């Protein structure tokens, strides 16, 4: 596909995904004192998920994308969160600190972004029991898009972080699985491809700290996890190219673990979170297979 055609297609997909008005949550809870340390909860509104049984609904925890940059917050993912809730899932949409306030270019904060994701996941079962009693905190699926896909894969691998890491846990998280949507799953490959305009170097640092921090932040180096993992990737994605997801799947295989990789034809970066796109139905199915 010629570059100009691919760019025009990507722009149209992005416009569609961002055309939906934000959807207010049913409840919001804080997991810390910073304004960004909050989780929005959406109550299940339907039972159309495959083989949905009666009783409490599985909890889908969402981590939004946006290259870890401040202008992109959880609000752009709220239509997708509501879409999931209408299909019988309880949903938690997590906010976290991103680039420095007032900076549109800086990606992420070290170590704040990782501090927040770890704290949010640790607090979620208790927060969900209080804010969303319809949720079954024993059946959690973690899902993330783009930079949020990176964070989802990372959060599921905290038990294999290097010894001494402040984010390391004693055992695997209580997850049914992870569904990573067009994730920045391999930081080294994403860096080589200059994904999101150098966002990886901004997240970890462009000097010697990049190599120092990578073992603590790169999901492709934190394998095997023992957690059921599926990556969903559009073949025509020019924001986070297919090669990034493939590199993670290859790294998992070399570590003795199978990471599912669902490749969607004629799909780019944004249809995966666009309720108006057919790709969203595929995402629901992948999550449902783990959750129910």
PEZI-V194484 format. One record per backbone hydrogen bond with DSSP energy under -1.0 kcal/mol. CO is the residue of the C=O (numbers start at 1). NH is the residue of the N-H. If there is no record, write none. Layout:
co;nh
CO;NH
CO;NH
//
This chain:
co;nh
2;6
3;7
4;8
5;9
6;10
7;11
8;12
9;13
10;14
11;15
12;16
13;17
14;18
16;19
27;41
29;39
34;37
36;38
37;31
38;95
39;29
40;93
41;26
41;27
42;91
49;52
57;136
58;90
59;141
60;92
61;143
62;94
63;145
66;69
68;108
69;72
73;76
74;77
75;78
77;81
78;82
79;83
80;84
81;85
82;86
84;87
84;89
85;45
85;88
90;60
91;42
92;62
93;40
100;103
109;113
111;115
112;116
113;117
114;118
115;119
116;120
117;121
118;122
119;123
120;124
123;127
124;128
125;129
126;130
127;131
128;132
132;135
134;57
136;139
139;59
140;176
141;61
142;179
143;63
144;181
145;148
146;150
146;184
147;151
148;152
149;153
150;154
151;155
152;156
154;157
157;160
158;161
162;165
165;168
173;175
177;142
178;230
179;144
180;232
181;146
183;185
186;190
187;191
188;192
189;193
190;195
191;194
194;197
195;199
198;202
199;203
200;204
201;205
207;210
208;212
209;213
210;214
213;216
214;217
214;218
218;221
219;222
228;178
229;260
230;180
231;262
232;182
233;264
234;237
241;244
242;246
243;247
244;248
245;249
246;250
247;251
248;252
249;253
250;254
251;255
252;257
253;256
260;231
262;233
264;235
267;236
270;273
271;274
274;277
277;280
278;281
279;283
280;284
281;285
282;286
283;287
284;288
285;289
287;291
288;292
//
